[in-house]
């Protein structure tokens, strides 16, 4: 068997195949369909400091070659994760990575610090596409200042591998990537979803409850490839590519 191992900073993966956060639950849901220990890593669904109910329904809509969602980071909070989910996933023979979200740098840092205490969680992925409640709702990841504030706060309290998930809804993604690298990110992952909208022409209104949502699926792959290519040339830290990957051929495009 070929050696497919790769490293993300100090984190060693048996192969470069990981699941994208939000698509694979906590991994347990897919145990009957996929050998979980055959994956290089599993990035579990988004976790926040406090429980979140998510957005009102409807919060999903089909689009050509993709889908829109505005689920809104529904989860039971980091304490529930530590007490109930972690014991169920800690012995899966792969890298279990937690996606961390928040509404302020302090929220991110506290959530990350609690996960830092979990022995068998070797890394986190920071979702900086979240709105900054202290700054009018603008996503942290769309400005260098916003991205830096979150990465710096988390880096001070989190001591394992730190992957930062970048938003594609920016003018120059390389600037954001370099800002994260400068504040101590061990890696960046991209892309998160693209902002989009769907209209119900019979009702003459938007389909999603909060009007806009994140576009994912095959439709975003060309954008993802372009941004991964740009960022890989701009930073020295490892780059995790995602967005629209449906099969092995798609994945190999990101490795090329």
Phi and psi in degrees as GROMACS dihedral restraints (atoms count N, CA, C in turn):
[ dihedral_restraints ]
;  ai    aj    ak    al  type     phi  dphi    fc
    3     4     5     6     1   -66.7    20    10
    4     5     6     7     1   148.6    20    10
    6     7     8     9     1   -83.1    20    10
    7     8     9    10     1   109.7    20    10
    9    10    11    12     1  -104.9    20    10
   10    11    12    13     1    11.1    20    10
   12    13    14    15     1   -64.9    20    10
   13    14    15    16     1   145.3    20    10
   15    16    17    18     1  -139.6    20    10
   16    17    18    19     1   162.9    20    10
   18    19    20    21     1  -122.0    20    10
   19    20    21    22     1   140.7    20    10
   21    22    23    24     1  -116.1    20    10
   22    23    24    25     1    94.5    20    10
   24    25    26    27     1    61.6    20    10
   25    26    27    28     1  -123.1    20    10
   27    28    29    30     1   -83.7    20    10
   28    29    30    31     1    -6.4    20    10
   30    31    32    33     1   -87.9    20    10
   31    32    33    34     1   123.7    20    10
   33    34    35    36     1  -102.3    20    10
   34    35    36    37     1   128.1    20    10
   36    37    38    39     1  -114.1    20    10
   37    38    39    40     1   139.6    20    10
   39    40    41    42     1   -69.5    20    10
   40    41    42    43     1   -21.9    20    10
   42    43    44    45     1  -159.6    20    10
   43    44    45    46     1   166.4    20    10
   45    46    47    48     1   -84.1    20    10
   46    47    48    49     1     9.0    20    10
   48    49    50    51     1   -90.4    20    10
   49    50    51    52     1   118.6    20    10
   51    52    53    54     1  -128.2    20    10
   52    53    54    55     1   162.9    20    10
   54    55    56    57     1   -93.7    20    10
   55    56    57    58     1   148.2    20    10
   57    58    59    60     1   -83.0    20    10
   58    59    60    61     1   137.6    20    10
   60    61    62    63     1   -57.9    20    10
   61    62    63    64     1   138.0    20    10
   63    64    65    66     1    92.6    20    10
   64    65    66    67     1   -14.1    20    10
   66    67    68    69     1  -104.1    20    10
   67    68    69    70     1   -10.6    20    10
   69    70    71    72     1  -133.7    20    10
   70    71    72    73     1    14.1    20    10
   72    73    74    75     1    55.9    20    10
   73    74    75    76     1  -131.1    20    10
   75    76    77    78     1  -103.5    20    10
   76    77    78    79     1    12.7    20    10
   78    79    80    81     1    90.8    20    10
   79    80    81    82     1   -38.5    20    10
   81    82    83    84     1   -60.4    20    10
   82    83    84    85     1   -32.3    20    10
   84    85    86    87     1   -64.2    20    10
   85    86    87    88     1   -19.6    20    10
   87    88    89    90     1  -109.5    20    10
   88    89    90    91     1     7.6    20    10
   90    91    92    93     1   -61.1    20    10
   91    92    93    94     1   -28.6    20    10
   93    94    95    96     1   -79.7    20    10
   94    95    96    97     1   -10.1    20    10
   96    97    98    99     1  -115.1    20    10
   97    98    99   100     1   -27.6    20    10
   99   100   101   102     1  -135.1    20    10
  100   101   102   103     1   135.2    20    10
  102   103   104   105     1   -70.3    20    10
  103   104   105   106     1   103.4    20    10
  105   106   107   108     1   -59.8    20    10
  106   107   108   109     1   -33.0    20    10
  108   109   110   111     1   -75.7    20    10
  109   110   111   112     1    -2.8    20    10
  111   112   113   114     1   -87.5    20    10
  112   113   114   115     1    -8.1    20    10
  114   115   116   117     1   -88.3    20    10
  115   116   117   118     1   150.7    20    10
  117   118   119   120     1   -71.2    20    10
  118   119   120   121     1   -29.0    20    10
  120   121   122   123     1  -171.9    20    10
  121   122   123   124     1   155.7    20    10
  123   124   125   126     1  -122.8    20    10
  124   125   126   127     1   119.5    20    10
  126   127   128   129     1   -97.1    20    10
  127   128   129   130     1   110.4    20    10
  129   130   131   132     1   -76.7    20    10
  130   131   132   133     1   168.8    20    10
  132   133   134   135     1   -59.9    20    10
  133   134   135   136     1   160.4    20    10
  135   136   137   138     1   -57.9    20    10
  136   137   138   139     1   137.3    20    10
  138   139   140   141     1  -124.5    20    10
  139   140   141   142     1   136.3    20    10
  141   142   143   144     1  -121.1    20    10
  142   143   144   145     1   167.0    20    10
  144   145   146   147     1   -62.1    20    10
  145   146   147   148     1   -46.2    20    10
  147   148   149   150     1  -110.3    20    10
  148   149   150   151     1   157.2    20    10
  150   151   152   153     1   -60.8    20    10
  151   152   153   154     1   147.2    20    10
  153   154   155   156     1  -130.9    20    10
  154   155   156   157     1   135.7    20    10
  156   157   158   159     1   -82.2    20    10
  157   158   159   160     1   -18.4    20    10
  159   160   161   162     1    83.5    20    10
  160   161   162   163     1  -177.7    20    10
  162   163   164   165     1   -84.2    20    10
  163   164   165   166     1   163.8    20    10
  165   166   167   168     1   -66.9    20    10
  166   167   168   169     1   158.3    20    10
  168   169   170   171     1   -81.7    20    10
  169   170   171   172     1   154.3    20    10
  171   172   173   174     1   -75.1    20    10
  172   173   174   175     1   145.2    20    10
  174   175   176   177     1  -134.2    20    10
  175   176   177   178     1    18.9    20    10
  177   178   179   180     1  -142.4    20    10
  178   179   180   181     1   147.4    20    10
  180   181   182   183     1  -151.0    20    10
  181   182   183   184     1   136.1    20    10
  183   184   185   186     1   -76.4    20    10
  184   185   186   187     1   145.7    20    10
  186   187   188   189     1  -135.4    20    10
  187   188   189   190     1   164.0    20    10
  189   190   191   192     1   -56.8    20    10
  190   191   192   193     1   122.5    20    10
  192   193   194   195     1    59.2    20    10
  193   194   195   196     1    33.2    20    10
  195   196   197   198     1   176.9    20    10
  196   197   198   199     1  -167.0    20    10
  198   199   200   201     1  -151.4    20    10
  199   200   201   202     1   154.9    20    10
  201   202   203   204     1  -106.8    20    10
  202   203   204   205     1   141.1    20    10
  204   205   206   207     1  -141.6    20    10
  205   206   207   208     1   148.1    20    10
  207   208   209   210     1  -137.2    20    10
  208   209   210   211     1    48.5    20    10
  210   211   212   213     1   -56.4    20    10
  211   212   213   214     1   -39.7    20    10
  213   214   215   216     1    87.0    20    10
  214   215   216   217     1    33.0    20    10
  216   217   218   219     1    57.8    20    10
  217   218   219   220     1    40.2    20    10
  219   220   221   222     1   -61.0    20    10
  220   221   222   223     1   122.9    20    10
  222   223   224   225     1  -165.8    20    10
  223   224   225   226     1   167.5    20    10
  225   226   227   228     1   -94.2    20    10
  226   227   228   229     1     8.5    20    10
  228   229   230   231     1    92.5    20    10
  229   230   231   232     1   161.7    20    10
  231   232   233   234     1   -67.4    20    10
  232   233   234   235     1   -34.4    20    10
  234   235   236   237     1   -65.7    20    10
  235   236   237   238     1   -40.9    20    10
  237   238   239   240     1   -62.5    20    10
  238   239   240   241     1   -42.4    20    10
  240   241   242   243     1   -58.3    20    10
  241   242   243   244     1   -48.2    20    10
  243   244   245   246     1   -63.1    20    10
  244   245   246   247     1   -37.7    20    10
  246   247   248   249     1   -85.3    20    10
  247   248   249   250     1   -33.1    20    10
  249   250   251   252     1  -116.7    20    10
  250   251   252   253     1   -38.7    20    10
  252   253   254   255     1   -85.0    20    10
  253   254   255   256     1   -46.7    20    10
  255   256   257   258     1   -52.3    20    10
  256   257   258   259     1   -46.1    20    10
  258   259   260   261     1   -59.6    20    10
  259   260   261   262     1   -25.5    20    10
  261   262   263   264     1   -83.8    20    10
  262   263   264   265     1   -23.2    20    10
  264   265   266   267     1  -112.0    20    10
  265   266   267   268     1   -10.6    20    10
  267   268   269   270     1   -64.9    20    10
  268   269   270   271     1   -24.0    20    10
  270   271   272   273     1  -100.3    20    10
  271   272   273   274     1     6.6    20    10
  273   274   275   276     1   -67.5    20    10
  274   275   276   277     1   131.0    20    10
  276   277   278   279     1   -81.5    20    10
  277   278   279   280     1    63.9    20    10
  279   280   281   282     1  -160.0    20    10
  280   281   282   283     1   177.6    20    10
  282   283   284   285     1   -81.9    20    10
  283   284   285   286     1   114.6    20    10
  285   286   287   288     1   -93.4    20    10
  286   287   288   289     1   117.1    20    10
  288   289   290   291     1  -117.6    20    10
  289   290   291   292     1   133.2    20    10
  291   292   293   294     1  -102.4    20    10
  292   293   294   295     1   127.4    20    10
  294   295   296   297     1   -80.8    20    10
  295   296   297   298     1   125.6    20    10
  297   298   299   300     1  -113.0    20    10
  298   299   300   301     1   131.0    20    10
  300   301   302   303     1  -127.0    20    10
  301   302   303   304     1   165.6    20    10
  303   304   305   306     1  -169.5    20    10
  304   305   306   307     1   175.9    20    10
  306   307   308   309     1  -116.3    20    10
  307   308   309   310     1    -0.8    20    10
  309   310   311   312     1  -156.4    20    10
  310   311   312   313     1   157.5    20    10
  312   313   314   315     1   -55.3    20    10
  313   314   315   316     1   -35.6    20    10
  315   316   317   318     1   -66.3    20    10
  316   317   318   319     1   -39.3    20    10
  318   319   320   321     1   -61.5    20    10
  319   320   321   322     1   -48.5    20    10
  321   322   323   324     1   -57.1    20    10
  322   323   324   325     1   -47.7    20    10
  324   325   326   327     1   -64.8    20    10
  325   326   327   328     1   -41.5    20    10
  327   328   329   330     1   -68.0    20    10
  328   329   330   331     1   -41.9    20    10
  330   331   332   333     1   -61.6    20    10
  331   332   333   334     1   -45.8    20    10
  333   334   335   336     1   -63.2    20    10
  334   335   336   337     1   -39.0    20    10
  336   337   338   339     1   -63.3    20    10
  337   338   339   340     1   -37.5    20    10
  339   340   341   342     1   -69.7    20    10
  340   341   342   343     1   -36.8    20    10
  342   343   344   345     1   -71.9    20    10
  343   344   345   346     1   -28.2    20    10
  345   346   347   348     1   -58.4    20    10
  346   347   348   349     1   -26.5    20    10
  348   349   350   351     1   -79.3    20    10
  349   350   351   352     1   -11.0    20    10
  351   352   353   354     1   -85.1    20    10
  352   353   354   355     1   112.4    20    10
  354   355   356   357     1   -56.9    20    10
  355   356   357   358     1   -39.3    20    10
  357   358   359   360     1  -101.5    20    10
  358   359   360   361     1    21.5    20    10
  360   361   362   363     1  -111.3    20    10
  361   362   363   364     1   100.3    20    10
  363   364   365   366     1   -85.6    20    10
  364   365   366   367     1    -5.9    20    10
  366   367   368   369     1  -160.1    20    10
  367   368   369   370     1   158.8    20    10
  369   370   371   372     1  -128.1    20    10
  370   371   372   373     1   157.7    20    10
  372   373   374   375     1  -118.1    20    10
  373   374   375   376     1   118.4    20    10
  375   376   377   378     1   -84.5    20    10
  376   377   378   379     1   122.9    20    10
  378   379   380   381     1   -91.9    20    10
  379   380   381   382     1    95.9    20    10
  381   382   383   384     1   -91.4    20    10
  382   383   384   385     1    16.1    20    10
  384   385   386   387     1   -86.4    20    10
  385   386   387   388     1     6.1    20    10
  387   388   389   390     1   -78.3    20    10
  388   389   390   391     1   149.9    20    10
  390   391   392   393     1   -73.0    20    10
  391   392   393   394     1   139.2    20    10
  393   394   395   396     1   -85.7    20    10
  394   395   396   397     1   105.8    20    10
  396   397   398   399     1   -67.4    20    10
  397   398   399   400     1   -19.6    20    10
  399   400   401   402     1   -88.1    20    10
  400   401   402   403     1    -4.3    20    10
  402   403   404   405     1  -134.0    20    10
  403   404   405   406     1    41.9    20    10
  405   406   407   408     1    77.0    20    10
  406   407   408   409     1    11.8    20    10
  408   409   410   411     1    90.4    20    10
  409   410   411   412     1    -0.8    20    10
  411   412   413   414     1   -68.6    20    10
  412   413   414   415     1   136.3    20    10
  414   415   416   417     1   -63.4    20    10
  415   416   417   418     1   139.4    20    10
  417   418   419   420     1   -56.2    20    10
  418   419   420   421     1   -38.3    20    10
  420   421   422   423     1   -78.7    20    10
  421   422   423   424     1     2.6    20    10
  423   424   425   426     1   -98.4    20    10
  424   425   426   427     1    -2.9    20    10
  426   427   428   429     1  -133.4    20    10
  427   428   429   430     1   152.1    20    10
  429   430   431   432     1   -63.1    20    10
  430   431   432   433     1   -40.4    20    10
  432   433   434   435     1   -62.6    20    10
  433   434   435   436     1   -44.6    20    10
  435   436   437   438     1   -64.3    20    10
  436   437   438   439     1   -45.1    20    10
  438   439   440   441     1   -62.8    20    10
  439   440   441   442     1   -44.6    20    10
  441   442   443   444     1   -60.9    20    10
  442   443   444   445     1   -40.2    20    10
  444   445   446   447     1   -62.6    20    10
  445   446   447   448     1   -39.1    20    10
  447   448   449   450     1   -74.3    20    10
  448   449   450   451     1   -48.0    20    10
  450   451   452   453     1   -62.7    20    10
  451   452   453   454     1   -41.5    20    10
  453   454   455   456     1   -62.7    20    10
  454   455   456   457     1   -46.2    20    10
  456   457   458   459     1   -62.5    20    10
  457   458   459   460     1   -41.2    20    10
  459   460   461   462     1   -72.3    20    10
  460   461   462   463     1   -41.1    20    10
  462   463   464   465     1   -61.1    20    10
  463   464   465   466     1   -30.2    20    10
  465   466   467   468     1   -69.5    20    10
  466   467   468   469     1   -23.0    20    10
  468   469   470   471     1  -120.7    20    10
  469   470   471   472     1    -5.3    20    10
  471   472   473   474     1  -118.7    20    10
  472   473   474   475     1   129.9    20    10
  474   475   476   477     1  -114.4    20    10
  475   476   477   478     1     3.9    20    10
  477   478   479   480     1  -106.0    20    10
  478   479   480   481     1  -164.6    20    10
  480   481   482   483     1   -66.7    20    10
  481   482   483   484     1   127.6    20    10
  483   484   485   486     1  -115.5    20    10
  484   485   486   487     1   112.1    20    10
  486   487   488   489     1  -105.5    20    10
  487   488   489   490     1   133.7    20    10
  489   490   491   492     1  -111.7    20    10
  490   491   492   493     1   122.9    20    10
  492   493   494   495     1   -89.3    20    10
  493   494   495   496     1   119.8    20    10
  495   496   497   498     1   -91.0    20    10
  496   497   498   499     1   144.6    20    10
  498   499   500   501     1   -83.4    20    10
  499   500   501   502     1   137.2    20    10
  501   502   503   504     1   -83.7    20    10
  502   503   504   505     1    -5.8    20    10
  504   505   506   507     1   -86.8    20    10
  505   506   507   508     1    57.6    20    10
  507   508   509   510     1  -137.9    20    10
  508   509   510   511     1   166.2    20    10
  510   511   512   513     1   -77.7    20    10
  511   512   513   514     1   -46.8    20    10
  513   514   515   516     1  -135.2    20    10
  514   515   516   517     1   100.6    20    10
  516   517   518   519     1   -68.6    20    10
  517   518   519   520     1   -22.7    20    10
  519   520   521   522     1   -67.3    20    10
  520   521   522   523     1   -32.8    20    10
  522   523   524   525     1   -64.7    20    10
  523   524   525   526     1   -41.3    20    10
  525   526   527   528     1   -66.2    20    10
  526   527   528   529     1   -42.8    20    10
  528   529   530   531     1   -61.3    20    10
  529   530   531   532     1   -43.9    20    10
  531   532   533   534     1   -66.6    20    10
  532   533   534   535     1   -35.2    20    10
  534   535   536   537     1   -64.4    20    10
  535   536   537   538     1   -41.2    20    10
  537   538   539   540     1   -66.6    20    10
  538   539   540   541     1   -41.8    20    10
  540   541   542   543     1   -60.3    20    10
  541   542   543   544     1   -41.7    20    10
  543   544   545   546     1   -66.0    20    10
  544   545   546   547     1   -26.1    20    10
  546   547   548   549     1   -93.9    20    10
  547   548   549   550     1     6.3    20    10
  549   550   551   552     1   107.7    20    10
  550   551   552   553     1    11.0    20    10
  552   553   554   555     1   -63.9    20    10
  553   554   555   556     1   136.7    20    10
  555   556   557   558     1   -83.1    20    10
  556   557   558   559     1   -20.6    20    10
  558   559   560   561     1  -164.4    20    10
  559   560   561   562     1   160.8    20    10
  561   562   563   564     1  -124.5    20    10
  562   563   564   565     1   147.5    20    10
  564   565   566   567     1  -122.0    20    10
  565   566   567   568     1   144.5    20    10
  567   568   569   570     1  -164.9    20    10
  568   569   570   571     1   145.8    20    10
  570   571   572   573     1  -113.9    20    10
  571   572   573   574     1   157.1    20    10
  573   574   575   576     1   -78.6    20    10
  574   575   576   577     1  -176.1    20    10
  576   577   578   579     1   -70.9    20    10
  577   578   579   580     1   153.9    20    10
  579   580   581   582     1   -90.8    20    10
  580   581   582   583     1   138.2    20    10
  582   583   584   585     1   -69.9    20    10
  583   584   585   586     1   133.6    20    10
  585   586   587   588     1  -149.1    20    10
  586   587   588   589     1  -177.0    20    10
  588   589   590   591     1  -151.7    20    10
  589   590   591   592     1   150.5    20    10
  591   592   593   594     1  -129.2    20    10
  592   593   594   595     1   143.2    20    10
  594   595   596   597     1  -118.0    20    10
  595   596   597   598     1   133.0    20    10
  597   598   599   600     1   -90.3    20    10
  598   599   600   601     1   106.3    20    10
  600   601   602   603     1   -72.8    20    10
  601   602   603   604     1   -22.1    20    10
  603   604   605   606     1   -73.5    20    10
  604   605   606   607     1   -39.9    20    10
  606   607   608   609     1   -91.0    20    10
  607   608   609   610     1    -9.9    20    10
  609   610   611   612     1    56.2    20    10
  610   611   612   613     1    48.4    20    10
  612   613   614   615     1  -157.6    20    10
  613   614   615   616     1   168.9    20    10
  615   616   617   618     1   -69.5    20    10
  616   617   618   619     1   150.3    20    10
  618   619   620   621     1   -75.1    20    10
  619   620   621   622     1   -43.2    20    10
  621   622   623   624     1   -80.6    20    10
  622   623   624   625     1   148.4    20    10
  624   625   626   627     1   -63.3    20    10
  625   626   627   628     1   -30.5    20    10
  627   628   629   630     1  -108.9    20    10
  628   629   630   631     1    19.8    20    10
  630   631   632   633     1    79.7    20    10
  631   632   633   634     1   -51.6    20    10
  633   634   635   636     1  -113.9    20    10
  634   635   636   637     1   162.5    20    10
  636   637   638   639     1  -156.0    20    10
  637   638   639   640     1   177.7    20    10
  639   640   641   642     1   -92.9    20    10
  640   641   642   643     1   127.7    20    10
  642   643   644   645     1   -88.7    20    10
  643   644   645   646     1   127.1    20    10
  645   646   647   648     1  -135.0    20    10
  646   647   648   649     1   175.7    20    10
  648   649   650   651     1   107.8    20    10
  649   650   651   652     1  -177.5    20    10
  651   652   653   654     1   -53.5    20    10
  652   653   654   655     1   -28.5    20    10
  654   655   656   657     1   -61.7    20    10
  655   656   657   658     1   -26.8    20    10
  657   658   659   660     1   -90.5    20    10
  658   659   660   661     1    -6.9    20    10
  660   661   662   663     1   -58.7    20    10
  661   662   663   664     1   -44.0    20    10
  663   664   665   666     1   -60.0    20    10
  664   665   666   667     1   -37.1    20    10
  666   667   668   669     1   -68.3    20    10
  667   668   669   670     1   -43.0    20    10
  669   670   671   672     1   -61.3    20    10
  670   671   672   673     1   -45.3    20    10
  672   673   674   675     1   -60.4    20    10
  673   674   675   676     1   -43.2    20    10
  675   676   677   678     1   -62.1    20    10
  676   677   678   679     1   -43.9    20    10
  678   679   680   681     1   -71.4    20    10
  679   680   681   682     1   -39.0    20    10
  681   682   683   684     1   -60.9    20    10
  682   683   684   685     1   -43.0    20    10
  684   685   686   687     1   -60.5    20    10
  685   686   687   688     1   -45.0    20    10
  687   688   689   690     1   -63.2    20    10
  688   689   690   691     1   -46.6    20    10
  690   691   692   693     1   -68.4    20    10
  691   692   693   694     1   -39.0    20    10
  693   694   695   696     1   -59.8    20    10
  694   695   696   697     1   -29.3    20    10
  696   697   698   699     1   -83.4    20    10
  697   698   699   700     1   -16.8    20    10
  699   700   701   702     1   -98.3    20    10
  700   701   702   703     1   -22.1    20    10
  702   703   704   705     1  -123.8    20    10
  703   704   705   706     1   163.7    20    10
  705   706   707   708     1  -100.2    20    10
  706   707   708   709     1   -13.3    20    10
  708   709   710   711     1   -82.9    20    10
  709   710   711   712     1   159.6    20    10
  711   712   713   714     1   -61.5    20    10
  712   713   714   715     1   148.6    20    10
  714   715   716   717     1  -118.4    20    10
  715   716   717   718     1   125.5    20    10
  717   718   719   720     1   -98.4    20    10
  718   719   720   721     1   119.9    20    10
  720   721   722   723     1   -98.0    20    10
  721   722   723   724     1   135.9    20    10
  723   724   725   726     1  -156.1    20    10
  724   725   726   727     1   162.7    20    10
  726   727   728   729     1   126.0    20    10
  727   728   729   730     1   103.9    20    10
  729   730   731   732     1    79.1    20    10
  730   731   732   733     1    12.8    20    10
  732   733   734   735     1   -77.2    20    10
  733   734   735   736     1   120.2    20    10
  735   736   737   738     1  -115.7    20    10
  736   737   738   739     1   -18.4    20    10
  738   739   740   741     1  -157.8    20    10
  739   740   741   742     1  -179.7    20    10
  741   742   743   744     1   -62.6    20    10
  742   743   744   745     1   -38.2    20    10
  744   745   746   747     1   -61.2    20    10
  745   746   747   748     1   -42.5    20    10
  747   748   749   750     1   -60.5    20    10
  748   749   750   751     1   -44.7    20    10
  750   751   752   753     1   -62.1    20    10
  751   752   753   754     1   -42.0    20    10
  753   754   755   756     1   -64.4    20    10
  754   755   756   757     1   -31.0    20    10
  756   757   758   759     1   -59.4    20    10
  757   758   759   760     1   -38.2    20    10
  759   760   761   762     1   -72.7    20    10
  760   761   762   763     1   -22.5    20    10
  762   763   764   765     1   -86.4    20    10
  763   764   765   766     1   -15.7    20    10
